[in-house]
Amino acid sequence: MNFENTLAFAQEMDQADPLRDIRNEFLFPQQNGKPFIYLCGNSLGLQPKVAREVLEVQLSNWQNLAVEGWFEGDSPWMFYHKELKKLMAPIVGASAAEVCPMNTLTVNLHLLMVSFYKPKAGRYKIIMEAGAFPSDQYAIESQVRFHGYDPKDAIIEVVPREGEYTLRTDDIISIIKENGTEIALVMFGGVNYFTGQWFNMEAITKAGHAAGAVVGFDLAHAAGNVPLKLHDWDIDFACWCSYKYQNSGPGGISGIFVHEKHFSDSTLNRFAGWWGYQEEQRFKMEKGFVPEVGADGWQVSCTQVMPMALYHASLQIFEKAGFIAPLRTKSKTLTSYLFYVINEVNNKLGVEQYKIITPAEEADRGAQVSIIARAEGKKIFDLLVANNVLGDWREPNVIRLSPVPLYNSFEDVFKTGELLLSIGRELL
Ligand SMILES: *Cc1c(COP(=O)(O)O)cnc(C)c1O
């Protein structure tokens, strides 16, 4: 596409955008009486306008039905998660049985590793990306220790080449091959939180399986952002949070995926709880855990109705938008436009003031663009915020800007470019 760095062009693009009205479903934070240009949906998605109402509904159910709400009312809590499963499935490319909303992300990462990290003598290592989100690093290290191994020995991190920021698929695959028989688990992010790189999940899964390892993904920055085919790619397990690209609110519910091929594997360990028990028999309260078939069998505690109501409301917006395919179509163009605009700004400044470390290739990224400023990165970030553009700052030196197709416009991107230009001129 031939982009132009003008307001008229950006507005034309917005006019032609079939998803342009979806942004009216969301509430934008304000500063000095003006809404922010919100480019932080990779960290915390915006509040859907219906959020307050869906919470009111559940508060009324609680008020009017109290304990009977579990089995009575329009949408009994006992089966409420099933409505979410139907809508989560197309977002991650799975069957409804393979997904379940529960807990929060790091908790689920632990629970799934209890099942799928089964180290034994000679095959106990985990391959992961260097620079993974800290919570994942801590979770994986503590799992390794829990099994009596030393993280220094048992965790192999794939590191970018000298002078590079992102990983090459070939390098990931050769490290998996080199360590083949020693690897118990390949545990990768889908999209890296810092660089915005979307890893080749299918190729990583194939290589992991060829080495005889189990393969899992943390999809915190991928779910709701890029198109996923967890079932077809034969991924063993995955989990994600829903408060980033899926707008379910701070601390929102997490989702898990367990591939169907594992449903009948009774050798998998679980840290079990009553809500994972066979649904039909759950209230017989009998001794001896019998898991429900599918991802539901990994539930531990009873349904978190309030956060699920928020996630449900947001999933219905995805449904309205036609799920991931149309959003991805817009996202590719919108993010490419941000790349283009930043390059134009650098050209005008006559110096690479804003270095993009996110891969430019569409297949290697989602909606996030990570920028390292030539100097004064934090000051630039603060000036962006002061001028109503809200991205986020990640130590030590990255500004992350994420144009989200649900609620960002081409005009947002153009205006951000104009601001980056004027800030750049001020600082030069
Ligand atoms: C955001 C994020 C988390 C956060 O975990 P919580 O348990 O939801 O606090 C974990 N891992 C990754 C990769 C993330 O991007």
The ligand as an ORCA input file, in Angstrom:
! r2SCAN-3c Opt
* xyz 0 1
  C       1.370     -9.560     31.104
  C       2.124    -10.826     31.221
  C       2.076    -11.588     32.393
  C       1.298    -11.121     33.599
  O       0.934    -12.186     34.399
  P      -0.232    -12.066     35.463
  O      -0.191    -13.375     36.150
  O      -1.492    -11.820     34.707
  O       0.061    -10.925     36.359
  C       2.770    -12.784     32.423
  N       3.489    -13.205     31.347
  C       3.540    -12.487     30.211
  C       4.339    -13.000     29.052
  C       2.885    -11.274     30.125
  O       2.980    -10.554     29.010
*
